[in-house]
Amino acid sequence: MPNTKSAAKQMRVQERRRLRNQSVRSATRTFVRKAEAEIQAGEASPLADVVRQAIGALDRAAKKGVIHPNNAARRKSRLMKRLNRQADAQA
């Protein structure tokens, strides 16, 4: 438990941030999972849109400080690598 008024306020602030971060992180994971599932399925037409949404979600999460920018960059890179590998296999 907090011992001072400022510590109590900081706990309240941290809880608000935790809830916001949790929803942003969950939405980001959902977009990334959908993109990975589409890549596995190999459906060509909506593939770029789903991956673009996932990359946008990762960028927004990094911008808000929910995940580290290098984490977002790494995950985007891996996603694009899978997408390109799938495109090469289809061609």
URGIGI-V862331 format. One record per backbone hydrogen bond with DSSP energy under -1.0 kcal/mol. CO is the residue of the C=O (numbers start at 1). NH is the residue of the N-H. E is the energy in kcal/mol with one decimal. If there is no record, write none. Layout:
BEGIN
co = {CO | CO}
nh = {NH | NH}
e = {E | E}
END
This chain:
BEGIN
co = {4 | 5 | 6 | 7 | 8 | 9 | 10 | 11 | 12 | 13 | 14 | 15 | 16 | 17 | 18 | 19 | 20 | 21 | 22 | 23 | 24 | 25 | 26 | 27 | 28 | 29 | 30 | 31 | 32 | 33 | 34 | 35 | 36 | 37 | 38 | 38 | 46 | 47 | 48 | 49 | 50 | 51 | 52 | 53 | 54 | 55 | 56 | 57 | 58 | 59 | 60 | 61 | 68 | 69 | 70 | 71 | 72 | 73 | 74 | 75 | 76 | 77 | 78 | 79 | 80 | 81 | 82 | 83 | 84 | 85 | 86 | 87}
nh = {8 | 9 | 10 | 11 | 12 | 13 | 14 | 15 | 16 | 17 | 18 | 19 | 20 | 21 | 22 | 23 | 24 | 25 | 26 | 27 | 28 | 29 | 30 | 31 | 32 | 33 | 34 | 35 | 36 | 37 | 38 | 39 | 40 | 41 | 42 | 43 | 50 | 51 | 52 | 53 | 54 | 55 | 56 | 57 | 58 | 59 | 60 | 61 | 62 | 63 | 64 | 66 | 72 | 73 | 74 | 75 | 76 | 77 | 78 | 79 | 80 | 81 | 82 | 83 | 84 | 85 | 86 | 87 | 88 | 89 | 90 | 91}
e = {-1.9 | -2.3 | -2.4 | -1.8 | -1.8 | -2.5 | -2.6 | -2.0 | -2.0 | -2.5 | -2.7 | -2.2 | -2.2 | -3.2 | -2.4 | -1.9 | -2.2 | -3.0 | -2.3 | -2.3 | -2.3 | -2.4 | -2.1 | -2.2 | -2.4 | -2.8 | -2.4 | -2.2 | -2.6 | -2.4 | -2.3 | -2.4 | -2.3 | -2.3 | -1.8 | -1.1 | -2.1 | -2.3 | -2.4 | -2.2 | -2.0 | -2.6 | -2.3 | -2.3 | -2.2 | -2.4 | -2.4 | -2.3 | -2.2 | -2.5 | -2.1 | -2.3 | -2.1 | -2.4 | -2.5 | -2.4 | -2.5 | -2.3 | -2.3 | -2.1 | -2.6 | -2.3 | -2.1 | -2.4 | -2.8 | -2.2 | -2.3 | -2.3 | -2.4 | -1.9 | -1.8 | -1.7}
END
